[in-house]
């Protein structure tokens, strides 16, 4: 049975873990706040796959994703592509997201939804995503940190990990309102930036100072990765093929001793 919670403030009966609060406050930096928020929730919930979706008009878009292991990073992206193409209209959170967007209230509550594999209402959806990717549980945090825009953070557990336990649910639900506040502040900070070109320039400057071993092209690619551009977007921006971007990224990561965008963003911040 689908479970839901409506949250406004952290639970007063329990103290939030100080390490988690510190990590969330650090995540408010505008370089890669979405990925940093996902990383905090991954540790809090023990999730295997996480995605951040944005609802504006029409179908949701994937803002960022995170997986427990680098080799399984494609799972979330692949599943979202299927979800967006075929199933998001069947999801109980889609009309809720529409309602949050239409209300446009700065004090709108955060809604949490838990959907296990047996709660998926359509067999084709259950088979194409949950069974194919071996997922058994999804916890969603749905909120509107800015007017006319709703976001959903999905935390998936694999069949091997098993469903969420009561303590894991409590930890996520306790911290969820704070996640919303941090995301709202991060969006406000990003809105005050001149724009992506200015953020890229700042990232390039930071890399020039902190990673002098990078070549000019490697620095250009890493700066754009840190601010959230995809390989296709970077290729179009620099006038090179996406495959060249991937090669430069691999070479730069080896020099920097990092293996994902979150670690790179932390170096740039």
C-alpha positions as CSV (number, residue, x, y, z in Angstrom):
1,X,0.0,0.0,0.0
2,X,1.3,3.5,-1.0
3,X,2.4,5.4,2.1
4,X,2.5,9.2,2.4
5,X,3.6,11.9,4.9
6,X,3.1,15.7,4.9
7,X,6.0,17.4,6.5
8,X,6.6,21.1,7.5
9,X,9.4,21.1,10.0
10,X,12.0,18.5,11.3
11,X,10.5,16.2,13.9
12,X,10.9,17.9,17.3
13,X,11.1,14.6,19.2
14,X,14.5,13.7,17.7
15,X,17.8,15.5,17.3
16,X,19.2,15.7,13.8
17,X,22.6,14.1,13.2
18,X,25.2,17.0,13.3
19,X,27.3,15.5,10.6
20,X,24.2,15.4,8.3
21,X,23.3,19.0,9.1
22,X,26.9,20.1,8.4
23,X,26.9,18.3,5.1
24,X,23.6,19.9,4.1
25,X,24.8,23.4,4.9
26,X,27.9,22.7,2.8
27,X,25.6,21.5,0.0
28,X,24.1,25.0,-0.4
29,X,27.1,26.1,-2.5
30,X,25.9,26.9,-6.0
31,X,28.5,24.8,-7.9
32,X,26.6,21.5,-7.6
33,X,24.0,21.7,-4.9
34,X,21.7,19.0,-6.4
35,X,24.4,16.4,-6.5
36,X,25.5,17.3,-3.0
37,X,22.0,17.0,-1.6
38,X,21.6,13.5,-3.2
39,X,24.9,12.5,-1.6
40,X,23.7,13.5,1.8
41,X,20.4,11.6,1.4
42,X,22.3,8.6,0.0
43,X,24.2,8.3,3.3
44,X,21.1,9.0,5.4
45,X,18.9,6.4,3.7
46,X,21.4,3.9,2.5
47,X,19.8,4.3,-1.0
48,X,21.3,2.5,-4.0
49,X,20.0,4.9,-6.7
50,X,18.9,8.5,-6.4
51,X,17.4,11.0,-8.8
52,X,16.3,14.6,-8.7
53,X,13.5,15.5,-11.1
54,X,12.1,18.9,-11.8
55,X,8.5,19.7,-12.8
56,X,7.9,22.8,-14.8
57,X,5.4,22.4,-17.7
58,X,4.8,19.0,-19.2
59,X,6.9,15.9,-18.5
60,X,9.5,16.0,-15.6
61,X,13.2,16.5,-16.4
62,X,16.1,14.8,-14.8
63,X,18.3,17.3,-13.0
64,X,20.9,15.0,-11.5
65,X,21.4,11.4,-10.4
66,X,23.6,9.4,-8.1
67,X,24.3,5.7,-7.6
68,X,26.0,3.7,-4.9
69,X,28.7,2.5,-7.3
70,X,30.2,4.2,-10.4
71,X,29.6,1.2,-12.6
72,X,25.9,1.4,-12.0
73,X,25.6,5.1,-12.7
74,X,23.7,4.4,-16.0
75,X,20.8,2.6,-14.2
76,X,19.1,5.8,-12.9
77,X,19.5,7.6,-16.2
78,X,18.1,4.6,-18.2
79,X,15.2,4.1,-15.9
80,X,14.3,7.8,-16.0
81,X,14.3,7.8,-19.8
82,X,11.7,4.9,-19.7
83,X,9.7,6.6,-16.9
84,X,9.5,9.9,-18.8
85,X,8.6,8.2,-22.1
86,X,5.9,5.9,-20.8
87,X,5.0,6.0,-17.1
88,X,5.2,9.3,-15.3
89,X,1.5,10.0,-16.1
90,X,0.6,6.9,-14.0
91,X,2.6,8.0,-11.0
92,X,0.7,9.3,-7.9
93,X,3.3,12.0,-7.4
94,X,2.7,13.7,-10.8
95,X,-0.7,15.3,-9.9
96,X,0.7,16.2,-6.5
97,X,3.6,18.0,-8.2
98,X,1.1,19.8,-10.4
99,X,-0.8,20.9,-7.3
100,X,2.4,22.2,-5.5
101,X,3.3,24.2,-8.6
102,X,-0.2,25.7,-8.9
103,X,-0.3,26.7,-5.3
104,X,3.0,28.6,-5.5
105,X,3.1,28.9,-1.7
106,X,6.5,29.6,-0.1
107,X,5.3,27.7,3.0
108,X,3.9,24.7,1.0
109,X,4.6,21.4,2.9
110,X,6.9,18.7,1.7
111,X,5.2,15.5,0.7
112,X,6.9,12.1,1.2
113,X,5.7,9.1,-0.7
114,X,6.8,5.5,-0.3
115,X,6.1,3.1,-3.2
116,X,7.3,-0.5,-3.0
117,X,7.4,-2.8,-6.0
118,X,4.0,-4.2,-5.2
119,X,2.5,-0.7,-5.0
120,X,3.4,0.1,-8.7
121,X,0.0,0.4,-10.3
122,X,0.8,-0.7,-13.8
123,X,2.4,-4.1,-14.7
124,X,4.4,-2.7,-17.6
125,X,5.9,0.0,-15.4
126,X,6.7,-2.6,-12.7
127,X,8.4,-4.9,-15.2
128,X,10.2,-2.3,-17.3
129,X,11.8,-0.4,-14.4
130,X,11.5,-2.1,-11.0
131,X,12.0,-5.7,-12.1
132,X,14.4,-5.0,-14.9
133,X,16.6,-2.8,-12.7
134,X,16.0,-5.1,-9.7
135,X,14.5,-2.3,-7.5
136,X,12.2,-3.0,-4.6
137,X,11.4,0.3,-2.9
138,X,11.2,4.0,-3.6
139,X,11.0,6.9,-1.2
140,X,10.1,10.2,-2.8
141,X,10.5,13.7,-1.3
142,X,8.2,16.1,-3.3
143,X,8.4,19.9,-2.6
144,X,8.3,23.3,-4.3
145,X,11.4,25.4,-3.2
146,X,10.6,28.1,-5.8
147,X,7.4,29.5,-7.4
148,X,5.9,27.5,-10.2
149,X,8.5,24.8,-9.9
150,X,8.3,21.4,-8.0
151,X,11.1,18.9,-7.4
152,X,11.1,15.3,-6.5
153,X,14.0,13.4,-5.0
154,X,13.6,9.7,-5.5
155,X,15.6,7.3,-3.3
156,X,15.5,3.7,-4.6
157,X,16.6,0.5,-2.9
158,X,17.7,-2.5,-4.8
159,X,16.2,-6.0,-4.2
160,X,19.6,-7.0,-2.8
161,X,19.5,-4.3,-0.2
162,X,15.8,-4.8,0.7
163,X,13.2,-2.3,1.6
164,X,13.5,0.7,3.9
165,X,13.3,-0.1,7.6
166,X,11.5,2.1,10.1
167,X,14.7,3.8,11.4
168,X,15.9,4.6,7.9
169,X,12.5,6.1,7.0
170,X,12.6,8.2,10.2
171,X,16.0,9.5,9.5
172,X,15.0,10.7,6.0
173,X,11.7,12.2,7.1
174,X,13.4,14.1,9.9
175,X,15.9,15.7,7.6
176,X,13.6,16.2,4.6
177,X,12.3,19.7,5.5
178,X,15.9,20.8,6.0
179,X,16.8,19.4,2.5
180,X,14.0,21.6,1.1
181,X,15.3,24.7,2.8
182,X,18.9,24.1,1.7
183,X,17.7,23.5,-1.9
184,X,15.7,26.7,-1.8
185,X,18.7,28.7,-0.6
186,X,20.9,27.1,-3.2
187,X,18.5,28.0,-6.0
188,X,18.4,31.6,-4.7
189,X,22.2,31.7,-4.7
190,X,22.3,30.3,-8.2
191,X,19.8,32.9,-9.4
192,X,22.0,35.6,-8.1
193,X,24.9,34.4,-10.3
194,X,25.4,36.2,-13.6
195,X,24.7,32.9,-15.3
196,X,26.4,29.7,-16.5
197,X,29.2,31.5,-18.3
198,X,30.2,33.3,-15.2
199,X,30.0,30.1,-13.1
200,X,32.2,28.4,-15.7
201,X,34.7,31.2,-15.5
202,X,34.9,31.0,-11.7
203,X,35.3,27.2,-11.9
204,X,38.1,27.5,-14.5
205,X,39.9,30.1,-12.3
206,X,39.6,27.8,-9.3
207,X,41.0,24.8,-11.2
208,X,43.9,26.9,-12.6
209,X,44.9,27.7,-9.0
210,X,44.2,24.3,-7.5
211,X,45.0,21.9,-10.3
212,X,47.9,23.3,-12.4
213,X,48.6,19.9,-13.9
214,X,45.5,20.1,-16.0
215,X,45.8,21.1,-19.6
216,X,43.8,24.1,-20.8
217,X,41.2,21.7,-22.5
218,X,41.0,19.5,-19.5
219,X,40.4,22.5,-17.3
220,X,37.7,23.8,-19.6
221,X,35.9,20.4,-19.6
222,X,36.2,20.0,-15.8
223,X,34.9,23.5,-15.1
224,X,31.8,22.8,-17.2
225,X,31.3,19.4,-15.6
226,X,31.4,21.0,-12.1
227,X,28.6,23.5,-12.9
228,X,26.4,20.7,-14.3
229,X,26.8,20.6,-18.1
230,X,26.5,17.2,-19.8
231,X,29.0,15.8,-22.3
232,X,26.8,16.8,-25.2
233,X,26.4,20.3,-23.8
234,X,30.2,20.7,-23.2
235,X,30.9,19.4,-26.7
236,X,28.6,22.0,-28.2
237,X,30.0,24.7,-26.0
238,X,33.7,23.9,-26.9
239,X,33.1,22.8,-30.4
240,X,34.3,19.2,-29.9
241,X,32.7,15.8,-30.1
242,X,31.1,14.4,-26.9
243,X,33.5,11.4,-27.2
244,X,36.4,13.9,-26.9
245,X,34.8,15.4,-23.8
246,X,34.6,11.9,-22.3
247,X,38.3,11.3,-23.1
248,X,39.4,14.6,-21.6
249,X,37.3,14.0,-18.5
250,X,38.9,10.5,-17.9
251,X,42.3,12.0,-18.3
252,X,41.6,14.9,-16.0
253,X,40.0,12.7,-13.3
254,X,43.1,10.5,-13.3
255,X,45.3,13.6,-12.7
256,X,43.0,15.0,-10.0
257,X,42.5,11.6,-8.2
258,X,38.6,11.9,-8.4
259,X,36.1,9.6,-10.0
260,X,32.8,11.5,-10.0
261,X,31.3,15.0,-10.5
262,X,30.6,15.5,-6.8
263,X,34.3,15.1,-5.9
264,X,35.2,17.4,-8.7
265,X,32.7,20.0,-7.6
266,X,34.1,19.9,-4.1
267,X,37.5,20.7,-5.5
268,X,36.2,23.6,-7.4
269,X,34.1,25.1,-4.5
